[in-house]
Amino acid sequence: MEYVKVEKIIFKGKQNIKWDEVEEYIKRYMGEVYIVKEYNYYIHFNMISADEFSSSSYTAKLKGGLAKTKANIATIIPELIENATNRRWVDNKNAKHDKNALRGWYRYDVFFDMPAKAEGEENVRWNNYYATMIVRINDEGLFFYDIINIKKEARTPQESSD
């Protein structure tokens, strides 16, 4: 497993994340294709990808630090896809997804680090996280869908050597 670093926090604050701005940011990936290195699978981006990431029911429930975390991992989605691991298939059980996920879903584990720096601190600490990346499967291919179940790891944050 490889941790991907969020090098720059662009969505600041823990309250009132502007998810429409996050969606606009993700639209830059539309039409792009990224490869999951471990499986050599191609993952596509489209409008559903941008919309779901920023307005899913999971996203709507996020508050505080986890909302800020999800917003900022928008900046590293291509790297998360490339380093995704532990692929598992899940059947589509929701009729509303019959067209877009006709062949079900893949779930992958992704790992990333977020910088943490208190006011006036010089050293940046890195908080470690893991999450589940969801990819929908249909006759047109594999499409990024969302990142859910974001969890901060319980281990002590690492200080940056920068």
Backbone torsions as a table, in degrees:
resi	resn	phi	psi	omega
1	MET	NA	138.2	-179.3
2	GLU	-120.8	130.5	177.7
3	TYR	-86.3	133.3	176.5
4	VAL	-100.6	133.9	-178.3
5	LYS	-93.3	132.8	168.3
6	VAL	-82.8	103.1	-173.7
7	GLU	-75.3	-30.4	-176.0
8	LYS	-139.0	130.7	176.2
9	ILE	-84.6	112.7	179.6
10	ILE	-104.3	-21.8	176.0
11	PHE	-105.3	99.2	-172.0
12	LYS	-91.0	162.5	177.9
13	GLY	83.7	153.8	-179.4
14	LYS	-105.0	-9.0	-179.2
15	GLN	-112.7	144.7	173.6
16	ASN	54.6	55.8	174.7
17	ILE	-60.1	135.1	177.8
18	LYS	-87.0	87.3	-174.7
19	TRP	-65.3	-24.4	175.7
20	ASP	-66.4	-33.1	175.8
21	GLU	-70.7	-36.7	176.7
22	VAL	-63.8	-43.6	178.5
23	GLU	-60.5	-43.0	177.4
24	GLU	-60.9	-40.4	178.4
25	TYR	-61.3	-45.7	-177.2
26	ILE	-66.7	-26.8	179.8
27	LYS	-59.8	-20.2	177.9
28	ARG	-64.2	-18.5	178.7
29	TYR	-88.4	-9.7	-175.7
30	MET	-57.9	134.5	-179.0
31	GLY	84.7	-8.9	179.6
32	GLU	-84.2	159.0	177.5
33	VAL	-131.3	132.4	179.8
34	TYR	-124.6	150.0	-175.4
35	ILE	-106.4	129.8	170.4
36	VAL	-77.7	108.5	-172.8
37	LYS	-56.9	-42.3	-175.2
38	GLU	-64.3	-30.3	-174.1
39	TYR	-117.0	-7.3	-177.2
40	ASN	57.4	40.5	177.4
41	TYR	-101.3	142.4	179.1
42	TYR	-96.4	125.6	179.5
43	ILE	-112.0	125.6	-178.6
44	HIS	-98.6	159.2	173.6
45	PHE	-117.8	139.7	171.4
46	ASN	-145.2	-172.5	-176.3
47	MET	-60.8	-35.5	178.7
48	ILE	-62.0	-36.3	179.0
49	SER	-59.0	-50.1	-178.2
50	ALA	-65.1	-43.3	-177.9
51	ASP	-66.1	-46.8	-176.2
52	GLU	-65.8	-43.6	-179.2
53	PHE	-57.0	-41.3	-173.7
54	SER	-93.2	-12.0	-177.2
55	SER	-138.0	23.1	178.3
56	SER	-70.1	165.0	177.6
57	SER	-64.5	-33.4	176.0
58	TYR	-62.5	-47.3	-179.6
59	THR	-60.7	-41.8	-177.8
60	ALA	-61.3	-26.8	-178.9
61	LYS	-85.2	-13.9	-175.6
62	LEU	-71.7	140.4	177.3
63	LYS	-134.9	158.9	171.9
64	GLY	57.6	-134.6	-175.0
65	GLY	-61.4	-34.6	179.4
66	LEU	-69.7	-34.6	175.8
67	ALA	-64.3	-45.3	178.0
68	LYS	-61.5	-40.3	179.5
69	THR	-62.5	-48.9	-178.9
70	LYS	-62.6	-43.2	179.7
71	ALA	-57.2	-43.4	-175.4
72	ASN	-79.0	-19.7	174.9
73	ILE	-74.0	-8.3	172.4
74	ALA	-57.2	-27.7	-177.6
75	THR	-76.6	-13.3	-176.4
76	ILE	-124.2	16.8	-178.2
77	ILE	-55.3	-44.7	178.8
78	PRO	-57.3	-41.6	179.7
79	GLU	-69.7	-35.6	176.3
80	LEU	-63.6	-41.7	177.4
81	ILE	-60.9	-48.4	-177.7
82	GLU	-59.5	-34.1	-175.4
83	ASN	-103.3	10.9	179.8
84	ALA	-63.3	148.7	-176.9
85	THR	-142.9	173.5	175.3
86	ASN	57.0	53.5	179.6
87	ARG	-66.0	136.2	172.6
88	ARG	-143.3	144.1	-177.2
89	TRP	-94.5	141.1	176.6
90	VAL	-131.2	134.0	178.8
91	ASP	-67.9	149.4	174.6
92	ASN	-76.7	119.5	-177.9
93	LYS	-112.5	2.9	-175.3
94	ASN	-118.4	119.7	-175.9
95	ALA	-58.6	-28.5	-178.9
96	LYS	-65.8	-16.8	179.2
97	HIS	-102.7	9.6	-176.5
98	ASP	-55.0	-37.8	-178.4
99	LYS	-80.4	-46.1	-172.7
100	ASN	-83.2	-21.0	178.8
101	ALA	-132.4	49.7	-176.4
102	LEU	-53.7	-36.5	-176.3
103	ARG	-100.9	10.4	177.3
104	GLY	98.9	-153.7	-172.3
105	TRP	-138.6	149.5	164.4
106	TYR	-108.1	143.0	171.6
107	ARG	-119.0	137.2	178.9
108	TYR	-128.4	153.8	170.9
109	ASP	-91.0	138.0	175.5
110	VAL	-130.3	149.9	-175.9
111	PHE	-131.5	137.7	-178.8
112	PHE	-153.3	161.6	178.3
113	ASP	-117.6	139.3	176.2
114	MET	-118.4	136.7	177.4
115	PRO	-71.0	143.3	176.4
116	ALA	-133.3	125.0	-177.5
117	LYS	-145.9	117.6	178.9
118	ALA	-75.3	158.7	179.0
119	GLU	-52.9	127.2	177.5
120	GLY	82.6	-5.0	178.6
121	GLU	-79.2	146.1	177.0
122	GLU	-92.3	-41.2	-176.8
123	ASN	-82.4	138.5	174.0
124	VAL	-92.8	132.4	172.4
125	ARG	-101.3	154.7	178.8
126	TRP	-114.4	118.0	173.4
127	ASN	-86.4	136.0	-176.3
128	ASN	-100.1	136.1	-178.3
129	TYR	-132.8	157.9	167.4
130	TYR	-134.8	157.6	-176.8
131	ALA	-157.3	176.1	177.1
132	THR	-112.4	124.6	175.0
133	MET	-96.8	132.2	-179.4
134	ILE	-108.3	132.2	179.4
135	VAL	-126.4	129.1	179.3
136	ARG	-92.6	150.2	-175.8
137	ILE	-121.0	126.6	173.0
138	ASN	-143.2	-174.1	-176.1
139	ASP	-65.1	-18.4	-179.3
140	GLU	-89.8	-10.2	179.0
141	GLY	135.5	-156.1	-179.7
142	LEU	-108.3	134.7	-176.1
143	PHE	-131.0	131.2	174.1
144	PHE	-56.4	139.3	-178.4
145	TYR	-124.1	-53.2	-176.4
146	ASP	-167.4	169.2	170.1
147	ILE	-125.5	124.8	-175.3
148	ILE	-131.5	178.9	175.7
149	ASN	53.0	44.4	179.6
150	ILE	-71.3	126.0	-178.6
151	LYS	-132.0	133.6	173.8
152	LYS	-81.5	132.9	179.2
153	GLU	-73.6	148.1	-174.2
154	ALA	-78.7	-8.6	-177.2
155	ARG	-72.6	163.9	-178.9
156	THR	-67.5	132.6	177.9
157	PRO	-58.0	149.0	179.6
158	GLN	-94.0	139.5	175.8
159	GLU	-81.0	146.7	178.8
160	SER	-75.0	144.8	175.9
161	SER	-95.4	6.5	-178.5
162	ASP	-74.4	NA	NA
